Amino acid sequence: MNLLHIAALIAAIAFAIGFIVLVYYIATTLKSVRRTLHHTANTMEGFEKQMEGITKETELLLNKTNRLAEDITGKTEKVDVLFDGIKGIGYTVNQFNDSLQKLSDELQEQANEHAAQTSQTIKWGEAAIHLWKKYKDK
């Protein structure tokens, strides 16, 4: 064997050793990746189970919230009717007050217009009562 064959043999052995080392590190890395993926899969399963529980609880909570919203809507409608009635009563009271105010104004106006006549009538009435008392006393 000549020197060229020996060099080729050494290069082939070095290449084979390098390839074996490379395959070993790749296999080790792939095993680590496999373990990591296995742990990730287990974590995802646990997460999925927790999410199912959360989803069920969220659905129950949403159903309760919907029922509560319907109940509040019904009660609000009943209260709206009550407020409409109160509004009607307020309107009626305002009209009554306006009528009383108009009546009072009219009475005041008529009293002012006939004040002189009323005063004269009261004086005549007092005079008549005074004369009646004198007549009775005699």
N, CA, C and O of each residue as an XYZ file, in Angstrom:
552
protein
N       0.813     -1.153      0.000
C       0.000      0.000      0.000
C       0.871      1.236      0.000
O       1.858      1.387      0.719
N       0.456      2.006     -0.782
C       1.264      3.211     -0.857
C       0.659      4.294      0.021
O      -0.382      4.109      0.651
N       1.292      5.341      0.040
C       0.952      6.436      0.931
C      -0.416      7.031      0.604
O      -1.133      7.498      1.489
N      -0.752      7.006     -0.639
C      -2.036      7.544     -1.060
C      -3.175      6.682     -0.540
O      -4.207      7.203     -0.118
N      -2.997      5.401     -0.568
C      -4.016      4.502     -0.048
C      -4.167      4.650      1.459
O      -5.277      4.596      1.989
N      -3.062      4.835      2.135
C      -3.105      4.996      3.582
C      -3.816      6.301      3.924
O      -4.619      6.342      4.856
N      -3.531      7.351      3.189
C      -4.174      8.639      3.437
C      -5.666      8.542      3.175
O      -6.473      9.109      3.911
N      -6.029      7.816      2.118
C      -7.448      7.647      1.804
C      -8.122      6.839      2.895
O      -9.249      7.146      3.282
N      -7.450      5.805      3.402
C      -7.990      4.986      4.474
C      -8.157      5.808      5.740
O      -9.180      5.690      6.413
N      -7.181      6.635      6.080
C      -7.271      7.488      7.268
C      -8.415      8.492      7.095
O      -9.171      8.745      8.033
N      -8.536      9.064      5.889
C      -9.615     10.026      5.634
C     -10.966      9.331      5.738
O     -11.917      9.905      6.268
N     -11.064      8.077      5.228
C     -12.328      7.341      5.300
C     -12.678      7.025      6.744
O     -13.837      7.142      7.141
N     -11.671      6.619      7.545
C     -11.915      6.314      8.956
C     -12.324      7.593      9.694
O     -13.244      7.561     10.512
N     -11.652      8.721      9.415
C     -11.985      9.988     10.057
C     -13.402     10.421      9.661
O     -14.173     10.896     10.496
N     -13.728     10.249      8.390
C     -15.062     10.594      7.918
C     -16.109      9.727      8.610
O     -17.159     10.220      9.022
N     -15.811      8.409      8.736
C     -16.749      7.486      9.379
C     -16.912      7.848     10.855
O     -18.029      7.845     11.374
N     -15.809      8.158     11.531
C     -15.881      8.528     12.947
C     -16.667      9.835     13.092
O     -17.508      9.958     13.983
N     -16.395     10.814     12.215
C     -17.119     12.087     12.247
C     -18.613     11.870     11.991
O     -19.471     12.484     12.625
N     -18.892     10.970     11.034
C     -20.286     10.677     10.726
C     -20.974     10.007     11.910
O     -22.121     10.325     12.224
N     -20.277      9.081     12.567
C     -20.833      8.378     13.721
C     -21.081      9.383     14.863
O     -22.125      9.328     15.512
N     -20.141     10.288     15.108
C     -20.295     11.295     16.153
C     -21.488     12.206     15.815
O     -22.296     12.550     16.678
N     -21.569     12.581     14.539
C     -22.671     13.421     14.100
C     -24.007     12.706     14.288
O     -24.967     13.305     14.772
N     -24.073     11.436     13.913
C     -25.299     10.661     14.082
C     -25.629     10.536     15.564
O     -26.799     10.619     15.937
N     -24.625     10.337     16.418
C     -24.860     10.229     17.853
C     -25.478     11.528     18.397
O     -26.464     11.480     19.133
N     -24.904     12.686     18.038
C     -25.432     13.960     18.531
C     -26.836     14.247     17.970
O     -27.698     14.783     18.667
N     -27.038     13.888     16.734
C     -28.376     14.073     16.161
C     -29.377     13.171     16.885
O     -30.491     13.601     17.184
N     -28.984     11.913     17.171
C     -29.875     10.988     17.880
C     -30.163     11.515     19.285
O     -31.306     11.460     19.740
N     -29.151     12.021     19.971
C     -29.341     12.575     21.306
C     -30.291     13.786     21.257
O     -31.185     13.930     22.091
N     -30.074     14.630     20.276
C     -30.937     15.803     20.121
C     -32.376     15.373     19.819
O     -33.323     15.932     20.371
N     -32.532     14.379     18.943
C     -33.868     13.903     18.605
C     -34.556     13.261     19.811
O     -35.769     13.390     19.977
N     -33.784     12.570     20.649
C     -34.369     12.004     21.873
C     -34.848     13.123     22.796
O     -35.928     13.031     23.378
N     -34.045     14.178     22.928
C     -34.448     15.314     23.767
C     -35.706     15.981     23.192
O     -36.621     16.351     23.927
N     -35.727     16.123     21.871
C     -36.901     16.710     21.223
C     -38.117     15.824     21.447
O     -39.214     16.321     21.703
N     -37.924     14.512     21.349
C     -39.021     13.570     21.571
C     -39.569     13.692     22.993
O     -40.783     13.716     23.195
N     -38.656     13.769     23.990
C     -39.083     13.926     25.379
C     -39.825     15.252     25.561
O     -40.862     15.306     26.222
N     -39.290     16.304     24.979
C     -39.931     17.617     25.085
C     -41.315     17.587     24.457
O     -42.271     18.106     25.033
N     -41.426     16.988     23.288
C     -42.729     16.885     22.627
C     -43.698     16.022     23.435
O     -44.894     16.310     23.488
N     -43.182     14.966     24.060
C     -44.019     14.125     24.904
C     -44.553     14.937     26.098
O     -45.740     14.873     26.416
N     -43.674     15.691     26.747
C     -44.097     16.539     27.875
C     -45.089     17.612     27.405
O     -46.070     17.919     28.082
N     -44.802     18.163     26.235
C     -45.717     19.172     25.686
C     -47.087     18.563     25.414
O     -48.115     19.179     25.695
N     -47.095     17.341     24.861
C     -48.370     16.665     24.595
C     -49.129     16.420     25.901
O     -50.339     16.634     25.972
N     -48.405     15.967     26.939
C     -49.053     15.757     28.242
C     -49.600     17.071     28.807
O     -50.713     17.115     29.332
N     -48.819     18.123     28.694
C     -49.268     19.437     29.174
C     -50.506     19.885     28.406
O     -51.456     20.403     28.994
N     -50.492     19.682     27.094
C     -51.638     20.081     26.275
C     -52.881     19.263     26.636
O     -53.990     19.797     26.624
N     -52.713     17.990     26.955
C     -53.857     17.172     27.385
C     -54.449     17.733     28.681
O     -55.664     17.885     28.811
N     -53.562     18.037     29.638
C     -54.035     18.626     30.890
C     -54.719     19.968     30.653
O     -55.752     20.263     31.254
N     -54.145     20.765     29.787
C     -54.727     22.060     29.451
C     -56.083     21.882     28.786
O     -57.022     22.630     29.058
N     -56.177     20.896     27.921
C     -57.445     20.626     27.228
C     -58.533     20.222     28.229
O     -59.676     20.668     28.123
N     -58.170     19.374     29.200
C     -59.138     18.967     30.220
C     -59.575     20.175     31.061
O     -60.756     20.330     31.370
N     -58.620     21.016     31.424
C     -58.963     22.208     32.189
C     -59.858     23.135     31.370
O     -60.797     23.730     31.899
N     -59.567     23.250     30.097
C     -60.378     24.108     29.229
C     -61.797     23.556     29.096
O     -62.751     24.330     29.012
N     -61.950     22.243     29.076
C     -63.295     21.662     29.029
C     -64.079     22.060     30.279
O     -65.246     22.442     30.193
N     -63.425     21.967     31.446
C     -64.079     22.368     32.685
C     -64.428     23.853     32.679
O     -65.517     24.248     33.095
N     -63.501     24.661     32.206
C     -63.753     26.109     32.149
C     -64.879     26.397     31.165
O     -65.724     27.258     31.412
N     -64.888     25.669     30.046
C     -65.938     25.883     29.046
C     -67.307     25.539     29.618
O     -68.273     26.270     29.400
N     -67.397     24.431     30.350
C     -68.677     24.057     30.955
C     -69.125     25.101     31.971
O     -70.289     25.502     31.983
N     -68.203     25.538     32.819
C     -68.554     26.541     33.820
C     -68.942     27.867     33.168
O     -69.864     28.545     33.621
N     -68.233     28.226     32.109
C     -68.557     29.458     31.386
C     -69.932     29.360     30.755
O     -70.690     30.330     30.766
N     -70.258     28.218     30.214
C     -71.574     28.020     29.611
C     -72.679     28.130     30.668
O     -73.708     28.763     30.433
N     -72.457     27.511     31.834
C     -73.434     27.625     32.920
C     -73.591     29.079     33.370
O     -74.703     29.559     33.589
N     -72.468     29.758     33.500
C     -72.508     31.163     33.907
C     -73.237     32.017     32.870
O     -74.005     32.912     33.223
N     -72.993     31.738     31.599
C     -73.664     32.480     30.528
C     -75.165     32.217     30.552
O     -75.956     33.139     30.353
N     -75.559     30.985     30.792
C     -76.990     30.666     30.891
C     -77.637     31.410     32.064
O     -78.724     31.970     31.929
N     -76.957     31.409     33.213
C     -77.488     32.130     34.376
C     -77.580     33.621     34.084
O     -78.555     34.273     34.455
N     -76.569     34.153     33.424
C     -76.579     35.575     33.073
C     -77.734     35.895     32.141
O     -78.391     36.923     32.304
N     -77.991     35.034     31.166
C     -79.108     35.254     30.244
C     -80.444     35.222     30.982
O     -81.319     36.051     30.727
N     -80.601     34.261     31.900
C     -81.845     34.195     32.675
C     -82.007     35.450     33.533
O     -83.103     35.999     33.643
N     -80.915     35.893     34.135
C     -80.951     37.095     34.955
C     -81.311     38.319     34.105
O     -82.094     39.166     34.534
N     -80.745     38.407     32.913
C     -81.058     39.528     32.025
C     -82.535     39.505     31.623
O     -83.171     40.557     31.562
N     -83.081     38.331     31.350
C     -84.501     38.222     31.011
C     -85.362     38.645     32.200
O     -86.360     39.345     32.031
N     -84.975     38.220     33.396
C     -85.727     38.585     34.600
C     -85.701     40.096     34.814
O     -86.726     40.707     35.117
N     -84.526     40.688     34.654
C     -84.396     42.133     34.827
C     -85.221     42.862     33.774
O     -85.853     43.875     34.078
N     -85.224     42.363     32.545
C     -86.011     42.989     31.482
C     -87.493     42.946     31.817
O     -88.190     43.947     31.651
N     -87.991     41.797     32.290
C     -89.397     41.686     32.671
C     -89.756     42.627     33.800
O     -90.796     43.284     33.760
N     -88.909     42.695     34.797
C     -89.181     43.572     35.937
C     -89.098     45.036     35.525
O     -89.867     45.862     36.017
N     -88.183     45.360     34.638
C     -88.066     46.734     34.150
C     -89.327     47.143     33.407
O     -89.795     48.273     33.547
N     -89.882     46.224     32.615
C     -91.120     46.533     31.895
C     -92.261     46.793     32.881
O     -93.079     47.688     32.667
N     -92.312     46.008     33.960
C     -93.356     46.229     34.969
C     -93.169     47.576     35.652
O     -94.144     48.281     35.910
N     -91.943     47.935     35.942
C     -91.669     49.215     36.587
C     -91.979     50.365     35.624
O     -92.432     51.426     36.052
N     -91.737     50.158     34.323
C     -92.063     51.197     33.340
C     -93.549     51.517     33.368
O     -93.938     52.681     33.274
N     -94.381     50.485     33.499
C     -95.826     50.703     33.583
C     -96.153     51.540     34.819
O     -96.979     52.451     34.756
N     -95.510     51.234     35.925
C     -95.726     51.993     37.162
C     -95.342     53.460     36.965
O     -96.079     54.357     37.374
N     -94.200     53.701     36.345
C     -93.769     55.075     36.121
C     -94.702     55.799     35.158
O     -94.933     56.999     35.304
N     -95.241     55.080     34.174
C     -96.214     55.703     33.278
C     -97.453     56.131     34.065
O     -97.997     57.211     33.831
N     -97.897     55.288     34.996
C     -99.043     55.640     35.842
C     -98.741     56.852     36.699
O     -99.572     57.751     36.827
N     -97.571     56.880     37.279
C     -97.176     58.022     38.113
C     -97.107     59.287     37.263
O     -97.489     60.368     37.709
N     -96.620     59.142     36.047
C     -96.559     60.287     35.143
C     -97.961     60.819     34.861
O     -98.176     62.031     34.833
N     -98.920     59.904     34.652
C    -100.308     60.308     34.421
C    -100.886     61.022     35.627
O    -101.589     62.022     35.483
N    -100.590     60.509     36.822
C    -101.071     61.155     38.055
C    -100.468     62.552     38.162
O    -101.163     63.503     38.520
N     -99.204     62.677     37.859
C     -98.553     63.990     37.905
C     -99.197     64.960     36.922
O     -99.395     66.133     37.239
N     -99.518     64.473     35.738
C    -100.172     65.315     34.739
C    -101.548     65.776     35.247
O    -101.913     66.942     35.097
N    -102.303     64.850     35.848
C    -103.625     65.193     36.387
C    -103.515     66.218     37.507
O    -104.300     67.165     37.554
N    -102.563     66.045     38.402
C    -102.367     66.992     39.502
C    -101.994     68.365     38.951
O    -102.460     69.382     39.465
N    -101.168     68.409     37.923
C    -100.807     69.693     37.316
C    -102.037     70.380     36.718
O    -102.221     71.587     36.871
N    -102.868     69.603     36.043
C    -104.089     70.180     35.476
C    -105.007     70.705     36.589
O    -105.579     71.787     36.465
N    -105.142     69.946     37.661
C    -105.971     70.368     38.792
C    -105.430     71.668     39.386
O    -106.195     72.586     39.679
N    -104.114     71.742     39.561
C    -103.503     72.966     40.082
C    -103.754     74.145     39.156
O    -104.050     75.250     39.610
N    -103.632     73.902     37.846
C    -103.896     74.978     36.889
C    -105.340     75.454     36.998
O    -105.608     76.655     36.964
N    -106.277     74.501     37.131
C    -107.688     74.865     37.263
C    -107.933     75.673     38.532
O    -108.639     76.681     38.498
N    -107.358     75.241     39.646
C    -107.501     75.985     40.904
C    -106.906     77.381     40.786
O    -107.470     78.344     41.306
N    -105.793     77.493     40.117
C    -105.152     78.796     39.943
C    -106.045     79.715     39.111
O    -106.208     80.891     39.434
N    -106.623     79.168     38.034
C    -107.525     79.968     37.204
C    -108.749     80.408     38.011
O    -109.155     81.568     37.937
N    -109.335     79.489     38.781
C    -110.493     79.819     39.608
C    -110.144     80.910     40.617
O    -110.902     81.862     40.802
N    -108.998     80.765     41.261
C    -108.553     81.751     42.236
C    -108.357     83.107     41.572
O    -108.747     84.140     42.116
N    -107.742     83.091     40.377
C    -107.533     84.354     39.657
C    -108.868     85.006     39.298
O    -109.022     86.220     39.429
N    -109.832     84.200     38.846
C    -111.142     84.736     38.488
C    -111.852     85.317     39.710
O    -112.439     86.396     39.641
N    -111.791     84.582     40.844
C    -112.419     85.087     42.069
C    -111.767     86.383     42.518
O    -112.452     87.313     42.944
N    -110.471     86.446     42.426
C    -109.738     87.653     42.815
C    -110.140     88.805     41.915
O    -110.362     89.922     42.382
N    -110.232     88.528     40.615
C    -110.597     89.572     39.656
C    -112.020     90.084     39.916
O    -112.271     91.289     39.901
N    -112.933     89.156     40.151
C    -114.313     89.562     40.412
C    -114.423     90.313     41.742
O    -115.179     91.279     41.849
N    -113.691     89.882     42.728
C    -113.712     90.582     44.020
C    -113.183     91.991     43.850
O    -113.711     92.932     44.442
N    -112.141     92.143     43.042
C    -111.592     93.481     42.804
C    -112.588     94.346     42.029
O    -112.728     95.535     42.315
N    -113.278     93.758     41.052
C    -114.237     94.508     40.247
C    -115.435     94.967     41.086
O    -115.938     96.074     40.895
N    -115.889     94.121     42.008
C    -117.096     94.411     42.770
C    -116.787     94.804     44.213
O    -117.650     94.692     45.083
N    -115.575     95.259     44.468
C    -115.196     95.612     45.834
C    -116.044     96.764     46.362
O    -116.479     96.749     47.514
N    -116.269     97.741     45.528
C    -117.053     98.902     45.981
C    -118.480     98.491     46.270
O    -119.051     98.886     47.287
N    -119.062     97.698     45.382
C    -120.442     97.247     45.589
C    -120.538     96.367     46.830
O    -121.490     96.476     47.603
N    -119.542     95.490     47.019
C    -119.542     94.596     48.173
C    -119.435     95.418     49.448
O    -120.132     95.150     50.427
N    -118.569     96.412     49.435
C    -118.404     97.259     50.610
C    -119.706     98.001     50.928
O    -120.114     98.101     52.085
N    -120.343     98.513     49.885
C    -121.609     99.224     50.074
C    -122.675     98.274     50.602
O    -123.459     98.645     51.476
N    -122.712     97.038     50.073
C    -123.698     96.054     50.528
C    -123.467     95.697     51.979
O    -124.424     95.554     52.740
N    -122.220     95.551     52.373
C    -121.904     95.226     53.770
C    -122.347     96.372     54.676
O    -122.886     96.133     55.756
N    -122.126     97.599     54.249
C    -122.545     98.753     55.068
C    -124.064     98.776     55.203
O    -124.584     98.994     56.298
N    -124.778     98.556     54.107
C    -126.235     98.517     54.173
C    -126.701     97.371     55.066
O    -127.659     97.515     55.825
N    -126.014     96.229     54.969
C    -126.361     95.091     55.818
C    -126.165     95.413     57.273
O    -127.016     95.093     58.102
N    -125.042     96.049     57.601
C    -124.779     96.426     59.001
C    -125.835     97.418     59.487
O    -126.318     97.330     60.616
N    -126.179     98.356     58.617
C    -127.203     99.345     58.999
C    -128.536     98.659     59.246
O    -129.262     99.000     60.180
N    -128.854     97.672     58.383
C    -130.121     96.958     58.542
C    -130.115     96.167     59.836
O    -131.124     96.144     60.541
N    -129.033     95.535     60.161
C    -128.929     94.758     61.405
C    -129.039     95.702     62.594
O    -129.714     95.391     63.576
N    -128.389     96.837     62.512
C    -128.442     97.818     63.600
C    -129.882     98.303     63.817
O    -130.346     98.407     64.953
N    -130.582     98.598     62.713
C    -131.980     99.014     62.832
C    -132.839     97.888     63.380
O    -133.729     98.146     64.190
N    -132.613     96.695     62.982
C    -133.378     95.556     63.480
C    -133.192     95.386     64.965
O    -134.148     95.122     65.693
N    -131.940     95.539     65.425
C    -131.662     95.395     66.853
C    -132.374     96.496     67.629
O    -132.923     96.237     68.700
N    -132.374     97.710     67.109
C    -133.071     98.807     67.780
C    -134.563     98.542     67.833
O    -135.218     98.804     68.841
N    -135.093     98.019     66.738
C    -136.516     97.736     66.681
C    -136.872     96.649     67.680
O    -137.917     96.716     68.325
N    -136.025     95.663     67.810
C    -136.257     94.558     68.717
C    -136.159     95.019     70.171
O    -136.938     94.595     71.024
N    -135.214     95.872     70.427
C    -135.027     96.341     71.798
C    -136.225     97.197     72.244
O    -136.493     97.235     73.445
N    -136.921     97.848     71.408
C    -138.044     98.702     71.787
C    -139.216     97.851     71.920
O    -140.301     98.340     72.235
